[in-house]
Amino acid sequence: MRATNFSRAVLSRAVLSRAVLSRTVLSKTVLGAAVATAIAGGARAEQIEEVTVTAQKRTESLQEVPIAISAFSGEQLKSLGGANLQELTEHVAGAELYDDRGAGQPTWVIRGVGLADFNSNNTPTAAIYYDEQYLSSNVFGGIGMFDIERVEVLKGPQGGLYGRNTSGGAVRVVSARPELGGDLNASISTSYGSWGRSTLEAAAGASIGESSAFRIAAMTDQGGGWQDSLATEGDDEYGDRDFSALRAQWLWAPTEELEILLKAEAGRDQSETTLSLTRALYDPETGDFCASARAGRADSDQCATLANLTNAWILTPGDPGRLPSEQDRDGSTVLANPINALDNDWSGFNGQINWDLGFATFSSISAFLEYQNDQVFDFDGQPLRLMHEDGSAKLESWSQEFRLVSNGSDDSSWLLGATVAGDTVDEYRVVDLRDNLLVFPGMTERGFTQESESWAVYGQWEQYLSDAWRFSSSLRYTAEDKTLRDAFHYDRMGEFFYIAGVDKDYALDANFSGHVGLDWQPSDSALIYAKATRGFKSGGFFGGFAFSADELEAYGEETVHAYELGFKTDWMARSLRLNGALFYYDYRDVQGFTQTISETTGLPITRLGNLGDAEHLGAELEMIWLPQAIDGLSLQLGAAWLDATIADSDTIALDPAGQPGAIEGLPRNFAPEWSSSAQARYEFSVGNDLLAALQLNYSWRDELSSRDSYNSDLDFAAYGHDGYQVVNARLSLLPGDERWELALVGKNLTDETYFATVTGDDLGSFTEIPTRPLSWAIEASYRWE
């Protein structure tokens, strides 16, 4: 839903963004990469350690898999200090995180592919697989990351083995498993840092006899409130984390050929989420957009917010209330009401059976996850109740997968699988607009039930044509049906329904996905691969405001034909690793936000639809280097270039003043032209059996929404999104056996002011979600074996 400003100009949001290459940008990329190269999760080894992954649903060396993969071990994740999966994106070049509300509903965007929708009934384009279970909603991504064996980020469409909604890629999270044949092993770690934030994580496991073992892990993350709201008296210290989770696993292996792994887990998240920083775009005298906004710049000193005008003209004539200039640019002091919070809880079960039949291994994966997602959010970011939402969604997801994986031969390997799945979303939201007297006053409530059912069969085949050449292929058939039932939108003030009892249906048409590829291994330390892939993201229903049944019609799936040429190489006796890829994506019926005028209200509304066709052209490079001349030093660098544009579209976008503009030729949103992530680590001796390690991390992103992304300067003033660079550091002390560790951690050491998201509420308010300023923490951990 969108509305007019005080001169009744139409407000809207541009939905696309672009980053522009210049000599300055290129110099900054090279310089940043060089500095950042001082930072990698290396070890004291003289050779780069072999990394094992299961990206193709079998155990393989990372360097032998013809997929662009960024892999992180549990130790690397610990050194990066991420408490959840979404924080990992800044360490993967070519990957971004979209989180419209600052927490709770993260969406991965890989190689510019991602649907920026915060509604829980939608599916992300970069799917998350958690212990082989597909997480069907972006909401599920809020599950904490603890006691993890590894994370694998697969870039590019993965439609053959992973199916629907992997057109951008797939993120595989693998928990640490119980271990047979060992005594008690346990670990505990804790931290305390800025604004009183503290964490505690513990894990323990042991064998029970010769054929079974257990593992229990838990974590809690508390405190850390760093924001003050000018809407209340005193210092709010807002933004406290209140997150806890527990996981228990039991492994039973009655024979050498058979193992059964059962997992149960539960958690809750009652955190206060980040308060928005509001952008000032209005002339306080006329109510129209101010001169600086029309020139492409939000100005908190000269311009007003919607709340200022509402307060001065209607509520308290002559008194604009709190001014946008009173905010701190880093987000530590804001105008938003301190109400943003989660009240989430979840529980789940996962059962896996692996049975070695000799010629192949049979696997069964059964999974169920129930998630209650409740969130209160101030969309307008101002002291008045211009748009406050109290939303509740209950999500249930289940799946059953069977697969048969050949145990392999020297010449070929194959895989056959089948899966069936279903999920349900029951959503109810109340929106408070009672102070929005100039635009859309009142209070509304809306809701629906969405159900999805799908099944698929798939296969993969790899055949060596010679010692150096390998042919690979995969094919998948997917059937999916979605229903929207009992959708309603009720106006409490007028006591009437805009819509009531609306039912809609959707069935997938793009049933086939898969790939063909050719790999060349000129030596044991080199792989060159080429492949063509077809993938898709399912269609569905918009979960936002609707004022007529027609506005709830399903949008269709988007499809992609992707072409990639990549290489993986090790040099200098495996002390230098260079991996890279070139890719081209040809998208059809790209999903995104479209804008129309509601016949019911006469105001613009935003809904999901199919925008047209898009093209992505990009290149990536990853490097790991262990300089032999400096013992203990390891360097790592990732860099990516991307040009992602809407190539063909009839869709028209409206700027905040209602001026239309074609989106054809504009870059896609959240697709920076340049991005780089780097890490460097130096380990050295500081005494008898004591080691120290200094680790630096650097991340830089080009503009996520540059001026060239928009049809007008005003649009850029409302939604322009700058790039950023972040420097983190970690200094640790540990003994030779690494049984314990003490560390001092600093994040955002340059105190960079940058924003997770820039958005609007469709009713005349424009906001940005700030990230935390400079912070520190002290960490301690101990291991028993």
ZAVOSE-907568 format. One line per 8 residues: number of its first residue (from 1); their letters; for each residue x, y, z of C-alpha. Coordinates in steps of 0.2 Angstrom, whole numbers. Last residue first. Example, Ala and Ser with C-alpha at 12.3 -4.5 7.8 and 13.67 -1.06 7.14 Angstrom:
REM ZAVOSE-907568
2) sa) 68,-5,36  62,-22,39
//
This chain:
REM ZAVOSE-907568
785) ewrysaei) 194,-173,125  189,-158,135  189,-141,126  190,-123,134  184,-106,127  186,-88,132  181,-72,122  182,-54,126
777) awslprtp) 172,-42,116  173,-26,106  162,-14,96  163,-1,83  146,4,77  131,-8,75  122,-8,58  108,5,54
769) ietfsgld) 91,1,46  86,14,34  69,23,33  57,32,21  40,38,27  26,43,15  14,28,16  22,14,6
761) dgtvtafy) 33,10,22  50,14,14  66,5,12  85,6,14  93,-10,22  108,-15,31  115,2,33  133,9,35
753) tedtlnkg) 142,20,47  160,14,48  168,14,65  185,10,58  186,-5,69  169,-12,63  172,-27,75  185,-29,88
745) vlalewre) 189,-46,97  200,-50,111  204,-69,113  208,-82,126  209,-100,120  209,-117,128  214,-135,123  224,-129,108
737) dgpllslr) 237,-142,110  251,-129,108  243,-117,120  231,-103,115  231,-84,115  220,-74,103  219,-57,94  204,-54,83
729) anvvqygd) 201,-40,71  187,-33,61  187,-21,47  171,-16,37  169,-7,21  153,1,14  142,4,-1  129,17,-1
721) hgyaafdl) 110,14,-3  99,26,-12  81,24,-8  72,41,-4  86,52,-11  88,41,-26  70,41,-30  70,60,-29
713) dsnysdrs) 85,61,-41  74,52,-54  74,36,-65  84,26,-52  98,13,-52  110,25,-60  110,35,-44  118,20,-35
705) sledrwsy) 109,6,-25  120,-7,-17  135,4,-19  151,-6,-19  154,-18,-5  170,-20,5  174,-33,18  190,-35,28
697) nlqlaall) 195,-47,42  211,-47,52  218,-61,63  232,-61,75  236,-77,83  247,-81,98  254,-97,104  260,-104,120
689) dngvsfey) 270,-120,123  285,-111,131  284,-93,125  275,-81,113  275,-92,97  267,-85,81  251,-86,71  247,-74,58
681) raqasssw) 230,-73,50  223,-64,35  205,-63,29  197,-55,14  180,-51,6  177,-41,-10  163,-34,-19  161,-24,-35
673) epafnrpl) 146,-21,-46  134,-22,-31  119,-32,-34  106,-28,-20  93,-22,-33  94,-26,-51  102,-14,-63  91,-3,-74
665) geiagpqg) 90,-6,-93  71,-9,-93  64,-1,-77  54,12,-87  49,28,-77  34,35,-70  33,51,-60  22,48,-44
657) apdlaitd) 32,60,-33  40,46,-23  46,38,-40  34,26,-50  41,11,-59  34,5,-76  35,-13,-81  36,-17,-100
649) sdaitadl) 53,-26,-97  68,-33,-107  86,-33,-101  84,-29,-82  102,-28,-77  115,-38,-67  133,-33,-70  144,-41,-57
641) waaglqls) 162,-41,-52  168,-52,-37  183,-53,-26  188,-66,-13  205,-65,-4  214,-76,9  231,-75,17  241,-86,29
633) lgdiaqpl) 256,-82,40  263,-95,52  280,-96,44  284,-81,33  295,-86,18  283,-100,14  269,-88,11  253,-98,14
625) wimeleag) 241,-91,0  222,-93,-2  214,-85,-17  196,-83,-23  191,-75,-39  174,-71,-46  167,-65,-63  150,-59,-68
617) lheadgln) 137,-56,-81  118,-56,-76  104,-54,-88  86,-50,-84  69,-53,-92  52,-46,-86  45,-39,-70  35,-54,-64
609) glrtiplg) 24,-49,-49  25,-45,-31  14,-31,-25  16,-12,-21  0,-2,-20  -3,16,-27  -18,25,-20  -35,27,-28
601) ttesitqt) -42,18,-13  -52,4,-21  -46,5,-39  -28,3,-32  -15,11,-43  -2,-1,-48  16,-5,-44  27,-20,-47
593) fgqvdryd) 39,-28,-34  50,-42,-41  51,-59,-49  60,-61,-65  50,-68,-79  65,-75,-89  83,-74,-84  98,-77,-94
585) yyflagnl) 113,-79,-83  131,-78,-88  146,-84,-78  165,-83,-76  173,-92,-62  188,-93,-51  199,-103,-39  217,-100,-35
577) rlsramwd) 226,-109,-21  244,-106,-16  254,-117,-3  249,-133,-12  266,-137,-18  268,-121,-26  251,-121,-35  233,-127,-32
569) tkfgleya) 220,-124,-45  201,-123,-47  194,-117,-63  177,-110,-69  166,-108,-85  148,-105,-81  132,-104,-91  115,-101,-83
561) hvteegya) 98,-103,-90  86,-95,-78  67,-97,-74  55,-86,-64  39,-94,-57  23,-85,-59  14,-72,-48  -2,-78,-40
553) eledasfa) -18,-67,-40  -20,-58,-24  -22,-41,-31  -37,-47,-41  -46,-51,-24  -46,-32,-20  -38,-21,-7  -22,-31,-4
545) fggffggs) -8,-27,8  6,-39,10  8,-58,8  10,-58,-11  6,-75,-18  17,-89,-26  29,-92,-40  43,-105,-39
537) kfgrtaka) 61,-101,-42  69,-109,-57  85,-117,-63  93,-123,-80  111,-126,-80  125,-125,-93  142,-131,-88  161,-128,-90
529) yilasdsp) 174,-135,-79  193,-133,-77  201,-143,-63  219,-142,-57  230,-150,-44  230,-168,-50  234,-163,-67  225,-158,-84
521) qwdlgvhg) 208,-161,-75  195,-156,-88  177,-156,-83  162,-155,-95  144,-151,-89  126,-153,-91  113,-146,-79  96,-148,-71
513) sfnadlay) 78,-142,-70  62,-147,-76  44,-143,-70  43,-125,-75  24,-125,-74  21,-124,-55  3,-123,-50  -5,-109,-41
505) dkdvgaiy) -22,-107,-32  -32,-92,-25  -45,-91,-11  -53,-75,-5  -63,-76,11  -64,-57,14  -58,-42,5  -59,-24,9
497) ffegmrdy) -69,-29,24  -79,-16,34  -79,-8,51  -74,10,45  -61,11,59  -57,-7,60  -54,-9,41  -52,-28,37
489) hfadrltk) -41,-37,25  -45,-55,22  -37,-71,14  -47,-86,18  -36,-98,8  -20,-96,-3  -16,-113,-11  1,-119,-18
481) deatyrls) 5,-133,-29  21,-140,-34  28,-154,-46  47,-155,-49  56,-165,-62  75,-166,-60  90,-169,-71  108,-169,-68
473) ssfrwads) 124,-171,-79  142,-173,-79  155,-178,-92  173,-180,-86  190,-178,-96  207,-181,-89  209,-200,-87  197,-202,-101
465) lyqewqgy) 178,-200,-104  175,-201,-85  156,-202,-82  146,-192,-70  127,-195,-68  114,-186,-57  96,-190,-54  80,-182,-48
457) vawseseq) 62,-185,-43  51,-172,-36  36,-169,-25  28,-153,-19  14,-147,-8  11,-129,-2  -2,-122,10  -5,-103,13
449) tfgretmg) -17,-97,26  -22,-79,26  -22,-63,36  -27,-45,38  -30,-31,51  -32,-13,49  -31,2,60  -35,20,55
441) pfvllndr) -27,35,47  -21,34,28  -12,50,22  -13,66,32  -20,58,48  -6,45,49  -8,45,68  -20,31,69
433) ldvvryed) -10,20,57  -9,4,68  -7,-12,57  -13,-29,64  -6,-45,56  -12,-63,55  -3,-77,46  -5,-96,45
425) vtdgavta) 9,-103,34  9,-121,29  22,-132,22  24,-148,12  37,-160,5  40,-175,-5  57,-181,-11  65,-193,-23
417) gllwssdd) 83,-198,-27  95,-206,-39  114,-204,-39  127,-209,-51  146,-212,-52  158,-216,-66  175,-222,-72  185,-227,-57
409) sgnsvlrf) 170,-233,-48  158,-226,-36  148,-230,-20  133,-226,-30  121,-214,-21  103,-220,-18  91,-206,-12  75,-205,-2
401) eqswselk) 68,-188,5  54,-184,16  49,-166,21  40,-156,33  37,-138,36  25,-129,48  24,-110,50  14,-100,62
393) asgdehml) 14,-81,58  10,-66,69  12,-48,65  11,-32,76  13,-18,64  16,1,67  13,13,53  11,32,56
385) rlpqgdfd) 10,29,75  20,45,79  38,45,86  46,41,69  54,26,61  39,23,49  39,4,49  39,2,68
377) fvqdnqye) 39,-17,70  32,-30,81  36,-48,77  29,-65,80  36,-80,71  31,-97,78  41,-110,69  37,-129,68
369) lfasissf) 50,-140,59  49,-158,53  62,-168,44  64,-186,37  80,-190,27  82,-207,20  99,-213,13  103,-229,3
361) tafgldwn) 122,-231,-1  127,-240,-17  135,-255,-24  138,-262,-7  122,-259,1  128,-246,14  113,-240,23  112,-222,29
353) iqgnfgsw) 96,-217,39  93,-199,44  80,-192,56  77,-173,59  65,-166,72  60,-148,75  55,-135,88  53,-116,86
345) dndlanip) 50,-100,96  49,-82,91  44,-66,100  53,-53,91  55,-35,94  54,-17,87  44,-7,100  56,7,104
337) nalvtsgd) 47,21,94  59,28,80  67,45,81  85,38,82  100,39,93  114,26,90  109,25,72  126,30,65
329) rdqesplr) 119,46,59  114,52,76  96,58,76  92,76,82  93,82,64  77,72,61  67,84,72  57,79,87
321) gpdgptli) 40,88,87  34,99,73  26,112,84  16,125,75  -1,116,76  0,101,89  -9,87,81  -14,94,64
313) wantlnal) -1,104,55  14,103,66  12,85,71  8,78,54  21,89,46  35,83,58  28,65,58  30,65,39
305) tacqdsda) 48,70,40  56,87,38  70,94,28  84,107,31  95,98,44  90,80,40  94,82,22  90,67,10
297) rgarasac) 99,70,-6  95,68,-24  92,86,-30  73,83,-28  77,78,-10  88,94,-8  74,105,-14  61,98,-1
289) fdgtepdy) 47,86,-6  30,94,-4  23,98,13  24,117,9  32,124,24  42,109,32  48,104,14  49,85,15
281) lartlslt) 63,72,12  69,68,30  76,50,31  71,40,46  84,29,56  76,12,60  77,3,76  86,-13,77
273) tesqdrga) 78,-28,84  74,-32,103  77,-50,105  64,-63,110  71,-78,101  67,-95,106  74,-112,103  71,-131,100
265) eaklliel) 80,-146,94  79,-164,90  91,-175,80  91,-193,76  105,-202,66  103,-220,61  118,-230,54  120,-246,44
257) eetpawlw) 134,-254,35  146,-257,49  132,-264,60  121,-258,74  126,-239,71  116,-228,82  118,-209,83  109,-198,95
249) qarlasfd) 108,-179,93  102,-165,105  100,-147,100  96,-132,111  93,-113,107  93,-97,116  91,-79,110  88,-63,120
241) rdgyeddg) 98,-49,111  96,-32,117  93,-18,104  88,-3,115  98,5,128  83,15,131  92,31,138  80,42,146
233) etalsdqw) 63,49,140  54,41,125  52,45,107  70,51,106  75,32,105  92,27,111  101,12,103  115,1,109
225) gggqdtma) 107,-14,117  120,-28,119  111,-40,130  110,-59,128  115,-74,117  112,-91,122  119,-108,116  116,-126,118
217) airfasse) 124,-143,111  121,-161,115  129,-175,107  126,-194,108  134,-210,103  129,-228,99  137,-244,93  152,-248,104
209) gisagaaa) 145,-244,121  137,-226,123  150,-215,115  152,-197,121  146,-179,117  146,-162,125  143,-145,118  142,-127,126
201) eltsrgws) 139,-110,121  138,-94,131  136,-76,125  136,-59,132  132,-41,127  135,-28,140  134,-13,129  151,-19,121
193) gystsisa) 158,-36,126  157,-52,135  161,-69,128  159,-88,133  165,-104,126  162,-122,132  168,-138,125  165,-157,127
185) nldgglep) 172,-174,123  168,-189,133  177,-205,127  177,-211,109  172,-225,99  158,-217,89  156,-198,86  140,-187,88
177) rasvvrva) 138,-175,73  143,-157,72  129,-148,62  130,-145,44  123,-129,36  122,-129,17  118,-113,8  111,-115,-10
169) ggstnrgy) 112,-105,-25  104,-90,-34  91,-101,-44  89,-112,-29  71,-110,-26  66,-127,-33  77,-142,-36  92,-146,-25
161) lggqpgkl) 101,-159,-35  97,-153,-52  91,-135,-49  107,-129,-41  108,-112,-49  124,-102,-45  135,-101,-30  136,-115,-17
153) vevreidf) 139,-108,1  145,-123,12  145,-121,31  154,-133,42  154,-143,58  143,-132,67  141,-131,86  131,-115,85
145) mgiggfvn) 122,-105,71  106,-98,77  89,-100,68  84,-84,60  85,-92,43  69,-100,46  60,-83,43  66,-84,25
137) sslyqedy) 54,-98,22  55,-116,15  70,-122,25  76,-137,15  82,-151,27  99,-159,23  106,-154,40  100,-136,37
129) yiaatptn) 98,-132,19  96,-114,15  89,-109,-2  96,-94,-12  80,-89,-21  71,-86,-5  53,-92,-3  38,-81,2
121) nsnfdalg) 25,-84,15  36,-75,28  34,-58,20  50,-48,20  53,-48,1  69,-44,-7  69,-58,-20  87,-63,-23
113) vgrivwtp) 99,-66,-37  113,-53,-38  127,-66,-38  120,-73,-21  107,-64,-11  103,-72,5  87,-67,14  86,-63,32
105) qgagrddy) 69,-63,41  72,-60,60  83,-45,60  85,-28,52  67,-27,46  70,-28,27  84,-40,29  93,-42,13
97) leagavhe) 110,-51,15  124,-50,1  134,-63,-8  147,-59,-22  162,-60,-11  158,-71,5  164,-65,21  151,-51,23
89) tleqlnag) 138,-65,20  142,-74,36  132,-63,47  116,-70,41  120,-87,48  120,-82,66  132,-78,80  146,-74,69
81) glsklqeg) 163,-72,77  174,-75,62  186,-86,72  172,-97,77  166,-99,59  184,-104,54  185,-117,68  168,-124,62
73) sfasiaip) 174,-125,44  169,-113,31  167,-117,13  164,-105,-2  159,-115,-17  159,-112,-36  154,-129,-42  163,-142,-52
65) veqlsetr) 168,-152,-36  186,-159,-36  194,-144,-27  181,-146,-12  186,-164,-10  171,-176,-10  159,-184,2  142,-187,-7
57) kqatvtve) 126,-176,-9  134,-166,-22  138,-152,-10  145,-164,3  161,-155,6  179,-160,12  192,-146,13  210,-152,11
49) eiqearag) 222,-141,21  233,-128,12  251,-134,14  265,-128,25  253,-130,40  253,-116,53  234,-113,50  224,-102,38
41) gaiatava) 208,-93,42  214,-78,31  217,-60,34  232,-49,27  223,-50,11  212,-36,17  225,-23,14  228,-29,-4
33) aglvtksl) 209,-31,-7  205,-14,0  219,-6,-12  212,-16,-27  194,-12,-24  198,6,-19  207,8,-36  193,1,-45
25) vtrslvar) 180,12,-37  191,28,-40  193,22,-58  175,21,-60  163,6,-60  144,10,-57  133,0,-45  115,-3,-49
17) slvarslv) 98,-4,-40  81,-10,-43  64,-9,-35  60,10,-35  48,13,-22  32,24,-23  23,39,-17  10,48,-27
9) arsfntar) 9,66,-25  -6,72,-15  1,89,-11  3,83,7  11,67,2  0,53,-7  -1,35,-2  6,17,-4
1) m) 0,0,0
//
